[in-house]
Amino acid sequence: SSPHLVQVRERIRINGQPISKDLFSKYFWLVYNRLEETKDPACASMPAYFRFLTIMAFHVFLQEKVDLAVVEVGIGGAYDCTNIIRAPVVCGVSSLGIDHTSILGDTMEKIAWQKGGIFKPGVPAFTVAQPEGPLEVLRDRAQERECPLYLCPELDAFEGDNQALELGLAGTHQRSNAALALQLARTWLQLRGCWGLGELKEVPSSTELVGRLVPLAPTFRPTDAMIQGLRDTEWLGRTQVLPHGPVTWYLDGAHTTSSIQACVRWFRQAALNQDKPHDGSEVRVLLFNATGDRDTAALLKLLLPCHFDYAVFCPNFTEVSMASNADQQNFNVTLETALTRCLENQQTWTRLLEEKAGQDPWLSAPLRAGGLLQPAPARGTLLLVPPAPRPLNSPALVFPCLAQALRWVAQGRDPHLAAPTATGAHHPAASSGAVLLQEAAAIRVLVTGSLHLVGGVLRLLDPALSQ
């Protein structure tokens, strides 16, 4: 699976656990050296990062003799390097969203074409409810590749009179993922000789599909193991809640419009519907960053209904110097580029608030992204310098790294985080909102916009994940 949150070993798991450091090191060098010895001298370059890890994952699964490998596509499908599997047992396409538009195309139909590239002749495939246009594309791709495609029934259809299926992952959007997982598991079990789980009928020609683009897969009674599997599923960084004393962190790696909408629904249900503290105020904080070619203005607009008291923007670097953890370093993005993007997000958020509430006097003037970065030669880092004196309670703040941002949000009230240090007090945002955060009975923090951001936060909040 990809990406990883804290350590690269998370991408290659056996029985749900990331492979050990020893095993990772052993297979990394084995694959690396084998490629080095056999590469063509004329075009002597190693595979790129994701391709190398994909080759390595296949090698690990073969050497460790796994019974079943579940392989998540990296980006798209048709041209993704995971798509070299010629005859998988089954294929699944989850809910489509607009993402990676520079690679996959800028419409749902173009993206559906890419996703349908994983379909294989004679191999059953399943998808969940999709808009009509993209579903038509998936159907056409399946017919072109002679692949039997089915639509997953809603999860409700699997629940008996007194058998509500509990999911370990929160959020209503996880119900369609669970319905897809049941169909994929059923297909594998039938191949292993387990029957009585509803037989798939031959896919009729499109003329026989009355009022339906894709035939519905049959429902079945989930086995006890399936029920337990759905209930016990954990996936870090997706609708995850970390209560740390008065500070509660809500982590979700949503980074598309559809996933941010799902995240907002989950957060409002999980955090905002809770009773207000009897003995004081509640402060709501958004911690946000987005990467790549994503439309951050569209994503931030969707987050407005959560009524955050503060929005904090920072790059996906845990510290200003990233030498401490190479697994989380993105060598394609400089700190200056990442900070400029954060300043643009701050400007966008301020503008959205002004549009929403009119020109409230307590809002800071729109910020200019230009000229805000000034080098601090003594430390070799970048400080954020405000263009003009700012109010003490600015609703939109930028920090140069996650450690500083989290320390400001927690104000020494999260036992897992150190208090803001005196050396951090020079930061122009350090005093903003500090008193409110120190005195609030509850601080609720939503971390979203990027899985890499969530990974960096997890690394700081739960150091055991880095072991």
C-alpha positions as CSV (number, residue, x, y, z in Angstrom):
1,S,0.0,0.0,0.0
2,S,1.1,3.6,-0.4
3,P,2.0,6.1,0.8
4,H,3.5,5.3,4.2
5,L,2.7,7.5,7.2
6,V,5.8,7.3,9.4
7,Q,8.1,4.5,8.1
8,V,8.6,3.1,4.7
9,R,8.2,-0.4,6.0
10,E,4.5,0.2,6.5
11,R,4.1,-0.3,2.7
12,I,5.0,-4.0,2.8
13,R,3.0,-5.8,5.5
14,I,2.6,-9.5,6.3
15,N,-0.4,-10.6,8.4
16,G,-1.1,-6.9,8.9
17,Q,2.3,-6.0,10.4
18,P,5.0,-4.0,8.6
19,I,7.9,-6.2,7.9
20,S,10.8,-6.0,10.4
21,K,13.8,-3.7,10.0
22,D,16.0,-6.7,9.5
23,L,13.7,-8.2,6.8
24,F,13.4,-4.8,5.0
25,S,17.1,-4.3,5.0
26,K,17.8,-7.9,3.8
27,Y,15.4,-7.7,0.9
28,F,16.2,-4.1,0.0
29,W,19.9,-4.9,-0.6
30,L,19.2,-8.2,-2.2
31,V,16.9,-6.5,-4.8
32,Y,19.2,-3.5,-5.2
33,N,22.3,-5.5,-5.8
34,R,20.5,-7.9,-8.2
35,L,19.3,-4.9,-10.2
36,E,22.7,-3.3,-10.1
37,E,24.4,-6.5,-11.4
38,T,21.9,-7.0,-14.3
39,K,21.1,-3.5,-15.5
40,D,21.7,-2.5,-19.1
41,P,24.9,-0.4,-19.3
42,A,23.4,1.7,-22.1
43,C,20.6,3.0,-19.9
44,A,22.0,2.4,-16.5
45,S,19.5,3.9,-14.1
46,M,17.8,2.3,-11.2
47,P,14.0,2.1,-11.0
48,A,12.4,5.2,-9.4
49,Y,11.4,5.1,-5.7
50,F,7.8,3.7,-6.1
51,R,8.8,1.2,-8.8
52,F,11.7,-0.1,-6.7
53,L,9.4,-0.6,-3.7
54,T,6.9,-2.4,-5.9
55,I,9.5,-4.8,-7.2
56,M,10.7,-5.3,-3.7
57,A,7.2,-6.0,-2.3
58,F,6.6,-8.7,-4.9
59,H,10.0,-10.2,-4.1
60,V,9.2,-10.2,-0.3
61,F,5.8,-11.9,-0.9
62,L,7.3,-14.6,-3.1
63,Q,10.2,-15.3,-0.7
64,E,8.0,-15.3,2.4
65,K,5.5,-17.5,0.6
66,V,2.4,-15.5,1.4
67,D,-1.0,-17.2,0.6
68,L,-2.6,-14.0,-0.7
69,A,-1.2,-10.6,-1.6
70,V,-3.4,-7.6,-1.6
71,V,-1.8,-5.0,-3.8
72,E,-3.0,-1.4,-3.8
73,V,-2.4,0.6,-7.1
74,G,-0.2,3.6,-6.6
75,I,-1.7,6.2,-9.0
76,G,-4.4,5.4,-11.6
77,G,-4.2,1.8,-12.8
78,A,-3.6,1.4,-16.5
79,Y,0.0,2.7,-16.4
80,D,0.8,2.1,-12.8
81,C,3.7,-0.3,-12.2
82,T,1.6,-2.5,-9.9
83,N,-0.4,-3.4,-13.1
84,I,2.1,-6.0,-14.2
85,I,0.1,-8.7,-12.4
86,R,-1.4,-10.7,-15.4
87,A,-3.9,-12.8,-13.6
88,P,-5.0,-11.6,-10.2
89,V,-7.8,-13.5,-8.4
90,V,-10.1,-10.4,-8.3
91,C,-10.0,-6.6,-9.0
92,G,-11.8,-3.9,-7.1
93,V,-12.4,-0.2,-7.9
94,S,-13.5,1.9,-4.9
95,S,-15.3,5.3,-5.0
96,L,-13.7,7.5,-7.6
97,G,-12.5,11.1,-6.9
98,I,-10.7,13.9,-8.7
99,D,-7.0,13.5,-7.9
100,H,-3.6,13.5,-9.7
101,T,-5.3,15.4,-12.5
102,S,-1.9,16.1,-14.3
103,I,-1.4,12.4,-14.7
104,L,-4.9,10.9,-14.8
105,G,-7.0,13.6,-16.5
106,D,-9.3,16.3,-15.2
107,T,-12.6,14.5,-15.4
108,M,-14.2,11.6,-13.5
109,E,-14.6,9.8,-16.9
110,K,-10.9,10.1,-17.7
111,I,-10.0,8.9,-14.3
112,A,-12.4,6.0,-14.6
113,W,-10.7,5.0,-17.8
114,Q,-7.3,4.8,-16.0
115,K,-8.8,2.8,-13.1
116,G,-10.5,0.4,-15.5
117,G,-7.0,-0.4,-16.8
118,I,-6.5,-3.0,-14.0
119,F,-9.4,-5.2,-15.4
120,K,-8.1,-8.6,-16.8
121,P,-9.8,-11.1,-19.1
122,G,-12.0,-13.5,-17.2
123,V,-11.1,-12.1,-13.8
124,P,-14.1,-10.8,-11.9
125,A,-14.1,-7.2,-10.9
126,F,-16.2,-5.2,-8.5
127,T,-17.0,-1.5,-8.0
128,V,-19.2,0.5,-5.7
129,A,-21.8,3.1,-6.6
130,Q,-20.4,5.7,-9.0
131,P,-21.9,8.6,-10.9
132,E,-23.4,7.4,-14.2
133,G,-20.7,8.8,-16.6
134,P,-17.7,7.2,-14.8
135,L,-19.7,3.9,-14.3
136,E,-20.4,3.7,-18.1
137,V,-16.6,4.1,-18.7
138,L,-15.8,1.3,-16.2
139,R,-18.5,-0.9,-17.9
140,D,-17.0,-0.2,-21.4
141,R,-13.5,-0.9,-20.2
142,A,-14.7,-4.2,-18.6
143,Q,-16.4,-5.3,-21.9
144,E,-13.4,-4.3,-24.0
145,R,-11.2,-6.4,-21.7
146,E,-13.7,-9.3,-21.4
147,C,-13.8,-8.8,-17.7
148,P,-17.0,-9.6,-15.7
149,L,-17.8,-6.5,-13.7
150,Y,-20.3,-6.3,-10.9
151,L,-21.7,-3.6,-8.6
152,C,-21.4,-4.2,-4.9
153,P,-24.8,-4.1,-3.0
154,E,-24.9,-1.6,-0.2
155,L,-23.6,-2.8,3.2
156,D,-27.2,-2.6,4.6
157,A,-28.1,-5.6,2.3
158,F,-25.7,-7.8,4.3
159,E,-27.2,-6.9,7.7
160,G,-29.8,-9.3,9.0
161,D,-32.7,-8.4,11.4
162,N,-30.5,-8.3,14.4
163,Q,-27.0,-8.3,12.8
164,A,-25.8,-4.7,12.4
165,L,-22.3,-4.8,11.0
166,E,-19.9,-2.8,13.1
167,L,-16.9,-1.2,11.4
168,G,-13.6,-0.5,13.0
169,L,-13.2,2.5,10.7
170,A,-15.4,5.5,11.4
171,G,-17.2,7.5,8.7
172,T,-20.2,6.6,6.5
173,H,-17.9,6.4,3.4
174,Q,-16.2,3.4,5.0
175,R,-19.4,1.4,4.5
176,S,-18.9,1.3,0.7
177,N,-15.3,0.3,1.3
178,A,-16.5,-2.5,3.6
179,A,-19.1,-3.7,1.0
180,L,-16.3,-3.9,-1.6
181,A,-14.0,-5.8,0.8
182,L,-16.7,-8.4,1.4
183,Q,-17.0,-9.1,-2.4
184,L,-13.2,-9.3,-2.8
185,A,-12.9,-11.7,0.2
186,R,-15.9,-13.8,-1.1
187,T,-14.2,-14.3,-4.5
188,W,-10.9,-15.4,-2.9
189,L,-12.8,-17.8,-0.6
190,Q,-14.7,-19.4,-3.4
191,L,-11.5,-20.0,-5.3
192,R,-10.3,-21.9,-2.2
193,G,-13.4,-24.0,-2.3
194,C,-15.7,-22.2,0.2
195,W,-19.2,-22.2,-1.2
196,G,-22.6,-21.0,0.1
197,L,-21.6,-17.3,-0.2
198,G,-23.8,-16.5,-3.2
199,E,-22.7,-17.5,-6.7
200,L,-21.8,-14.9,-9.3
201,K,-23.9,-15.3,-12.4
202,E,-22.5,-14.8,-15.9
203,V,-22.6,-11.1,-16.8
204,P,-25.4,-10.6,-19.3
205,S,-25.0,-8.5,-22.4
206,S,-25.9,-4.8,-21.9
207,T,-29.2,-5.3,-23.7
208,E,-30.4,-7.5,-20.8
209,L,-29.5,-5.0,-18.1
210,V,-32.9,-3.4,-17.4
211,G,-32.3,0.1,-15.9
212,R,-28.8,-0.8,-14.7
213,L,-25.4,-0.2,-16.2
214,V,-23.6,-3.0,-14.3
215,P,-25.2,-6.2,-12.7
216,L,-25.5,-6.3,-9.0
217,A,-23.4,-8.9,-7.2
218,P,-25.5,-11.3,-5.0
219,T,-25.6,-10.6,-1.2
220,F,-24.7,-13.4,1.2
221,R,-24.5,-14.0,4.9
222,P,-21.1,-12.8,6.1
223,T,-19.1,-15.4,8.0
224,D,-18.1,-14.9,11.7
225,A,-14.5,-14.2,10.5
226,M,-15.8,-11.5,8.1
227,I,-17.9,-9.8,10.8
228,Q,-14.9,-9.8,13.1
229,G,-12.6,-8.6,10.4
230,L,-14.8,-5.6,9.6
231,R,-15.1,-4.8,13.3
232,D,-11.4,-5.1,14.1
233,T,-10.0,-3.2,11.0
234,E,-7.5,-0.5,11.9
235,W,-5.9,1.9,9.5
236,L,-3.8,4.7,10.9
237,G,-4.4,8.2,9.7
238,R,-8.0,7.5,8.4
239,T,-10.8,8.8,10.7
240,Q,-8.5,8.3,13.7
241,V,-9.1,9.9,17.1
242,L,-6.3,10.4,19.6
243,P,-7.5,11.7,22.9
244,H,-4.5,13.3,24.8
245,G,-6.0,14.9,27.9
246,P,-7.8,18.2,27.1
247,V,-6.4,18.0,23.5
248,T,-8.2,15.6,21.1
249,W,-6.6,15.0,17.7
250,Y,-8.8,14.0,14.8
251,L,-6.6,12.6,12.0
252,D,-7.8,12.0,8.4
253,G,-5.6,12.0,5.3
254,A,-8.4,13.2,3.0
255,H,-6.9,15.2,0.0
256,T,-9.7,15.2,-2.6
257,T,-13.0,17.1,-2.7
258,S,-15.0,13.9,-2.1
259,S,-12.8,12.7,0.7
260,I,-12.7,16.1,2.4
261,Q,-16.5,16.1,2.3
262,A,-16.5,12.7,3.9
263,C,-14.0,13.9,6.5
264,V,-16.1,16.9,7.4
265,R,-19.2,14.7,7.9
266,W,-17.1,12.4,10.1
267,F,-15.5,15.2,12.1
268,R,-18.8,17.0,12.7
269,Q,-20.3,13.7,14.0
270,A,-17.2,12.7,16.0
271,A,-16.3,16.1,17.5
272,L,-18.8,18.8,17.1
273,N,-21.8,16.7,18.2
274,Q,-20.2,16.0,21.6
275,D,-21.5,17.9,24.6
276,K,-19.8,21.2,25.2
277,P,-17.6,21.1,28.3
278,H,-19.5,22.2,31.4
279,D,-16.5,24.0,32.9
280,G,-15.2,26.2,30.1
281,S,-14.8,26.8,26.5
282,E,-14.0,24.6,23.5
283,V,-11.5,25.7,20.9
284,R,-11.5,24.1,17.4
285,V,-8.3,24.1,15.4
286,L,-7.7,23.1,11.8
287,L,-4.2,21.9,10.9
288,F,-4.0,21.7,7.1
289,N,-1.5,21.2,4.3
290,A,-2.0,20.0,0.7
291,T,0.6,18.8,-1.9
292,G,0.9,18.3,-5.6
293,D,-1.6,19.9,-8.1
294,R,-4.5,19.9,-5.7
295,D,-7.0,22.8,-5.7
296,T,-6.5,23.9,-2.1
297,A,-9.0,26.7,-2.3
298,A,-11.8,24.2,-3.1
299,L,-10.7,21.9,-0.2
300,L,-10.5,24.8,2.3
301,K,-13.9,26.0,1.3
302,L,-15.4,22.6,2.2
303,L,-13.9,22.9,5.7
304,L,-15.5,26.2,6.5
305,P,-18.8,24.7,8.0
306,C,-16.7,23.1,10.9
307,H,-16.4,26.7,12.3
308,F,-12.7,26.5,13.3
309,D,-11.4,29.2,15.7
310,Y,-8.0,28.8,14.2
311,A,-6.5,27.5,11.0
312,V,-2.9,26.5,11.2
313,F,-0.8,25.9,8.0
314,C,2.6,24.3,7.9
315,P,4.7,22.1,5.6
316,N,4.9,18.3,6.0
317,F,8.3,18.6,7.7
318,T,8.3,17.4,11.3
319,E,11.3,19.7,12.0
320,V,12.8,22.5,10.1
321,S,15.8,20.3,9.6
322,M,14.6,16.9,8.3
323,A,17.8,15.0,8.8
324,S,16.2,13.2,11.7
325,N,13.9,11.1,9.5
326,A,14.8,10.4,5.9
327,D,11.6,8.3,5.5
328,Q,9.5,11.4,5.7
329,Q,11.7,13.7,3.5
330,N,10.4,14.6,0.1
331,F,13.5,15.5,-1.9
332,N,11.3,17.0,-4.7
333,V,10.0,19.9,-2.5
334,T,12.2,22.6,-0.9
335,L,11.2,24.1,2.5
336,E,10.8,27.5,0.8
337,T,8.4,26.1,-1.9
338,A,6.4,24.4,0.8
339,L,6.2,27.5,3.0
340,T,5.1,29.6,0.1
341,R,2.3,27.2,-0.5
342,C,1.3,27.5,3.2
343,L,1.3,31.3,3.0
344,E,-1.0,31.1,0.0
345,N,-3.3,28.7,1.9
346,Q,-3.3,31.2,4.8
347,Q,-4.3,34.0,2.4
348,T,-7.0,31.8,0.9
349,W,-8.5,30.9,4.3
350,T,-8.5,34.6,5.4
351,R,-10.3,35.5,2.2
352,L,-12.9,32.7,2.6
353,L,-13.6,33.9,6.2
354,E,-14.0,37.5,5.0
355,E,-16.4,36.4,2.2
356,K,-18.4,34.3,4.7
357,A,-18.6,36.8,7.6
358,G,-18.2,40.2,5.8
359,Q,-15.3,42.4,6.8
360,D,-15.1,41.5,10.5
361,P,-12.8,44.0,12.3
362,W,-11.0,41.2,14.2
363,L,-9.8,39.5,11.0
364,S,-6.3,40.4,9.8
365,A,-5.9,42.2,6.5
366,P,-5.4,39.8,3.6
367,L,-1.8,38.6,3.7
368,R,0.6,38.9,0.8
369,A,2.5,35.7,0.1
370,G,5.4,37.7,-1.5
371,G,8.2,38.9,0.7
372,L,7.2,37.0,3.8
373,L,10.2,34.6,3.8
374,Q,13.4,36.0,5.2
375,P,16.4,33.9,5.9
376,A,17.9,33.6,9.4
377,P,21.6,33.1,8.6
378,A,22.5,32.2,12.2
379,R,20.3,29.1,12.1
380,G,20.2,28.5,8.4
381,T,16.4,28.3,8.6
382,L,13.5,30.4,7.4
383,L,11.4,32.5,9.7
384,L,8.0,33.8,8.9
385,V,7.9,37.6,9.2
386,P,4.6,39.4,9.1
387,P,4.3,42.3,6.6
388,A,2.6,44.5,9.2
389,P,1.7,44.3,12.9
390,R,-0.9,41.6,13.3
391,P,-3.7,41.2,15.9
392,L,-3.0,39.0,18.9
393,N,-5.8,36.7,17.9
394,S,-5.3,36.0,14.2
395,P,-7.5,33.1,13.0
396,A,-4.9,32.0,10.4
397,L,-1.3,31.1,11.3
398,V,1.7,29.6,9.5
399,F,4.5,27.7,11.1
400,P,7.7,26.4,9.4
401,C,7.4,22.9,10.7
402,L,5.0,20.5,12.4
403,A,6.8,20.4,15.7
404,Q,6.3,24.1,16.2
405,A,2.7,24.0,15.0
406,L,1.7,21.2,17.3
407,R,3.5,22.8,20.3
408,W,1.5,26.0,19.7
409,V,-1.8,24.2,19.3
410,A,-1.3,22.1,22.5
411,Q,0.3,24.9,24.6
412,G,1.9,22.4,26.9
413,R,-1.4,20.6,27.6
414,D,-0.7,17.4,25.6
415,P,1.5,15.1,27.8
416,H,3.0,13.6,24.6
417,L,4.4,17.0,23.4
418,A,6.8,19.3,25.0
419,A,5.6,22.8,25.9
420,P,6.6,25.7,23.5
421,T,10.1,26.6,24.3
422,A,11.4,30.1,25.1
423,T,13.4,29.9,21.9
424,G,10.2,29.4,19.9
425,A,8.7,32.6,21.4
426,H,10.4,34.7,18.7
427,H,7.9,33.3,16.2
428,P,5.4,36.0,15.3
429,A,2.5,33.7,15.7
430,A,3.6,32.4,19.1
431,S,1.4,34.7,21.2
432,S,-1.7,34.5,19.0
433,G,-4.5,32.6,20.7
434,A,-2.2,31.2,23.4
435,V,-4.3,32.3,26.3
436,L,-7.5,30.9,24.8
437,L,-5.8,27.6,24.2
438,Q,-4.3,27.5,27.6
439,E,-7.6,28.1,29.3
440,A,-10.0,26.1,27.1
441,A,-11.6,23.1,28.7
442,A,-11.3,21.2,25.4
443,I,-9.2,21.6,22.3
444,R,-10.3,19.7,19.2
445,V,-7.9,19.6,16.4
446,L,-8.7,18.3,12.9
447,V,-5.5,17.3,10.9
448,T,-6.3,16.8,7.2
449,G,-5.4,17.7,3.6
450,S,-2.4,15.3,3.1
451,L,-1.5,11.8,4.2
452,H,2.1,13.0,4.6
453,L,0.9,15.7,7.0
454,V,-1.0,13.1,9.0
455,G,2.1,10.9,9.0
456,G,4.3,13.6,10.4
457,V,1.8,14.4,13.1
458,L,1.5,10.8,14.1
459,R,5.3,10.5,14.3
460,L,5.3,13.4,16.9
461,L,2.2,12.3,18.8
462,D,3.0,8.6,19.0
463,P,6.8,8.1,18.9
464,A,6.4,4.3,19.2
465,L,5.4,4.2,15.5
466,S,9.0,5.2,14.6
467,Q,10.5,2.2,16.4
